[in-house]
Amino acid sequence: MHNFLGVLFDGLAYGTLLFLISVGLSITLGLMGFINLAHGVFAMAGGYLLVTLMAQAGISFLAALPIVFGVVALASLLFERVLYRPLYKSTALNQVLLTVGILFIAMAGASYLWGPGQQPVLLPEALNGQFTLFGIDLSRYRLFLMAVGAVITLALVFCLERTRFGAMIRAAVDNQRTAASMGIRVERVFQLTFALGSGLAGLGGALGVNVLGLDPNFALKYLVYFLLVVVVGGPGSVIGTLLAALLLGVADIAGKYYVPQFGAFVIYGAMILLLLLFPHGLLGRREVR
């Protein structure tokens, strides 16, 4: 039982990381209808930026996290304006080709700048080590990840469902012409939405360095995982993305722990089962335009 609870805890923490990175892709795909296979590049950029801030600028881990979110979000505005926006109404094939090209360019650039090896991160003392609860050793850092995920989930749901900005997003997605005639600057709304999703990916990438690792292949290595989470959760659904990430995270960790010889395939089996049971995603799927 203790082993099971430990695996469950680690799986939920891992799923939280998948959610933090994938929720931005869910937003851009579900709300904007853009197939961004380079989404992991923003997560990788967040990880490398964290490493650089801590090693070169001497900034602490916790102080660097909001900087990472802000810098990645701002940098993504340039990508959105120059590269992504001209293809919003283009074919899916054009979007895929563009973002795959960005993905491989980013991988080559990261290898050139930081080298091919893994990048270490020194966590603050308060987040290091474990504590014992009911006889189970739990990681302080993984508990921190789960707390961050809970706060971000609540903030996103509140922003999308209870604020004027969220209402403008929903209006722009439902009918762009009507939204524009009512004075909503649709392009600006999509731009800010893209920046929010990219900033969250950067934050997730920074938080995941200690758990997922960080090397130039990061964006490609975890691309399938991010896509699995979005498809199973349903594009555009924050809560659906969270549930999918947690379920798939637990399945992946449990599979690698209990059946290590088949562990790498368990997450795909879980995906197939969930899609058979919920073909439109766990909480349905918004219409993609």
N, C-alpha and C positions, 0 to 999 in steps of 0.2 A: 504493500500500500504506500509506503514511504517513497519507493522508487517511482510508482505511478504518479504521485502528487508532484514529485520533483520534475518528472518529464512533462507533466501538464504545465507546471510553472514556466519551465524553459520554453515550451511550445508557445505559450501565450505571449511571452516576451519577444520571441522570434516573430510571431505573427504581428505584434505591435509594430516592429520595425518594417515589416512588409507593408503594413497599412500606411505608415507615415510616408513611405516612398511612393506607394501605388496610388494613394488617394488623389494626388495631382493628376496622374494619368487618367483616372476615372473621371475627374472633373473636365479635363480638356476633351476627352473622347465623348463623354455623355452629354455635356452641356454645349460644346463647341463643334462636335462632329469631326474633330481633327485626329488623324491616326499618327500619333507621335511616338515612333519606335526609338527615338533618341531621348526619351524621358529619363532613362537611367544615366545619361550624360550629366544632367543637372545634379543627380545624387552623387555621382563620382566627383564632380566639381566641388560639391559641398564637403566631401571627405578630404580632398586634397587641400582645399582652402583652410579647413580646420587644422590639418597637419602643419601647413605653412605658418598660420597665425601663431600656433603654439611654439613651433621650433624657431622661427625667425623673428617674430615680434614679441615673444615672451608673454603672450596673452593666455590667461587661464582657460581651461576647458569650458567652464560654464559661461564665462564672459564672451568666449568666441562663438557660441551657438547662435545668439541673435545676430551677430555680425554676419555669420555664414548665411542665415536666412535672408537678410537684407541684401547682401551683395549678389547672391545667386538670383534673387527675384529681380533686382535691377538689371543684371546682365541679361536675363531672359527677355526683358523688354526689347533689347536690341535685336535678339534672335527673332522675336515675334514680328517686329516691324519690318525687318529686312528679308527674312527667309520664309517665315511661316505664313504671314498674312496674304501674300500673293497666291497661296495655294489653298486657302480656306474653301474655295468653291471649285477646286480642281478635283480630278479623279483620285480615288484611293491609291491607285498605283503610283501616281506622281508624289503623293504625300509619303508613301512608303519608301520610294527611291530617295527622296530628299533626306528623310530622317535617318535612313540606313547609312547614307553617305556621311552625314554629320557624326553618326556613331563611330564609324571607323576612323574618321579624321581625328576625333577626340581621343580615341584609344592610342593612335600614333603619337599625338601631341603629349599625352600624359606619359607615355613611355620615354619620349625624348627629354621631357623636363624633369621627371621624378625617377626615371629608371624603371626597370621591369619588376622590381621586388615589392614585397609587402611593406606598407607604411605603418609604423608603430604610433600609438597614442598613449600618453601617460594620463590616466584618470586621476581625479582628485582623491585624496585619502578617504573622504566621506563616502565615496562611491565604490571603493575597492573592498574586496573581501566578501564575506558572507555573514549572515546572522541566522540563528536557529529559531524556528517557530514550530511548536508542536513536534519537536524531534526531527524536523526537516531543515536541511541547510539550504538557504535561499540566497541568491546573489543580490547584493545591494544595487548593483548597476542595472540588472534586469528589472528589479522593482521600480527603479527610477524611470526606465523606458516605458513601463506600463502606465505610470502616473502621467508622463508627458503625453502618451497616446490618448489617455482619457481626457485630458485638458484640451488637446487639439480637436478631438472629436466633438466635444461640447461646443467649442468655439465655432467650428465649421457649421454644425447644424444650426446654431443660433444665427450665424451670419447669413446662411443660405435661405433660412426659413422665416427669420424674424426681423430682418433689417431691410432698409430701403434698397441697399445694394443687391441683396439677394433677390428682391422682387424685380429689380431691373434685369438681373441675369435670367430669371425665369421668363420674363416678358420677351427679352431679346431672343431666347431660344425658341419660344413658341411661335413668334411671328416677328421677324426682323423689321419688315416694312411698317407694321403697326407701331412697334416700339419706337422706331425712328420718327414716325409722324407725331408721337406724343412727347418728343423732345429728348428721348434717351439716345445718348451717343453710343451706338451699338459697338463700334470699333473700339472705343475706349473701355467699355465694359468687358469685352472679350480680352483686351490687352491686360487689364488688371486681373482678370480671372486666370489667364495664362501665367502671369507673374506669381500669383498666389500659389498655384499648383507647383510651379518650378521651385519657388522658395521652400515649400514643404518638402519637396524631393531633396533639395540641398541639405535641409535640416536633418532629414532621415538618413542621408548618406553620411553626414558627420556623426550622428549618433550611432550609426552602424559600423564604424571603423573597428571598434573593439570586438564586435560580435561577428560581422560578416567578412571582415578583412577589407583591404583596399589595395588594388593593383590596377594596372591599365586595362585589364580585361573585365573589370567590375561591371561596366554598363552592359556588356554583352552576356556575361555569365549569369546575371540575375534578370535579364530581360524577360525570359519565359515565365519566371516567378511573378513578375509584376503583371504580365498579361493574364496569367491564370487568376490572380486575385481580382482583377477588373472584370473579367468575363464571368467568373462565378458570382461575384457580388452584384453585378449589373452596373454598366457605365452610368455615371451621374448620381449614384446612390452612395452617400457617405456611410450610412449605417450598414448598407449591404457590403460595401468594400471592407469595413471593419470586421464584420462577421466572417466574410470569406477569408480574410487574412488570418484571423485567429484560428479558424477551422483548419485551414491548409497548413498553418504554422505548427499546430499541434500534431497533425497527421505526419508532417515531414519529420519532426523530432522523434515522435513515437516510432515511426517506421525505421529510422536509422538506429534507434536504441534497441528495439525488440527484435527486428529482423534485419540486421545490418547487411546481409547479403542481397536483400531486395529493397533496402531502405530508400535508395534514390528514386524508385519507381512508385512508392506509396503515394506521394503527393499527386501524381498523375491519375492514379486509381481513384483517389478521393475527389479529384476534379471531375472525372467521368461520372462518378456516382452522383455528385451534387448537381451536375448539369442534366442528368437523366431525371432527377427528382424536381429540379427547378430550371427548366430550359430557358427561361427568361431572366435568370439571375435570382439570387436569394430573395431580394425585395423588388423584383420586377426591373424593368429597364426603361429609361426614358427614351422617347423617340429621338433618334439621331438625325440631325438635318445637315 
